[in-house]
């Protein structure tokens, strides 16, 4: 019993010493113990079918987009009549002046007949013949009217006969004026068509004098940027819309489509810098010359909807004195964002 009591006293002594050591540690040491870390909260889950979160606008001081180069002015040169090419005087890349002969061709027989019909419009002949008939009838009625007037003064003619003749003369006079007006219009149209025919043939043509050979003439000064592949000496071509294309290559223009948010920040006359992937190491100065006020229509395969963004077409003018820029080249445009 004495040993058991002694053991219990020793145990309580050890526990008391341990508790005294724990409470002797400073409170600051106990506060510095690390707290348990909390698990990070999961991001809020977006409900199905809800609108996506809007993307914040770019804070970059520049607006960058891509476009393609085009001639600042371009005209197609047609071959209006069927014929056989006798000579081709120019080639792609050659500079030409307005009115310069680009090619010559010999008119086909059916083209000659078509030109002859335009020089002698059948409608014109028909109106001239009709006017002659009306004038002949009017002369006869006027003679009859004078005779009836004399007889009426002598009271030898019935009043109804004179009245009927007067009405016929008035109707013929109206018909004559109508035919004369139509004839004048047809003559004016014929003169205008002859002038147009001269521009098509490259030379004057008169009724009964159709030239055997026609010429193709440059409508503006510029450079030959395209030649029809079948346009060569000895080739026979049907009438077509274009056998040449003449373009002004200095300056060039670059066209691009800009997102609606950035299009509203652009101003006419703004300076830009253009780089071309095909011309590494070259930078070109450009100036904003056109901003469309209507959005570009979306492609047919894109479903129309109010949630679809809009894009606007812009055009920049780029000097091209060394003619290194050509149609179809792709350029990267950089504009300073307005403050």
Secondary structure, DSSP 8 states (H G I E B T S, - for coil): -HHHHHHHHHHHHHHHHHHHHHHHS-HHHHHTS--------------TT-----------SEEEEEEEEEEEEEEEEEE-S-EEEEEE---TT-EE-TT-EEEEEEE-HHHHHHHHHHHS-HHHHHHHHHHHHHHHHHHHHHHHHHHHHHHHHTT-S-HHHHHHHHHHHHHHHHHHHHHHHHHHHHHHHHHHHHHHHHHHHSS--BTTB--SEEEEE-SSSEEEEEE-TT-STT-EE--EEEEEEEEEEEEEEEEEEEEHHHHTT--TT-EEEEEETTEEEEEEEEEEEEEEEEE----TTS---TTS--EEEEEEEE--TT----TT-EEEEEEE---
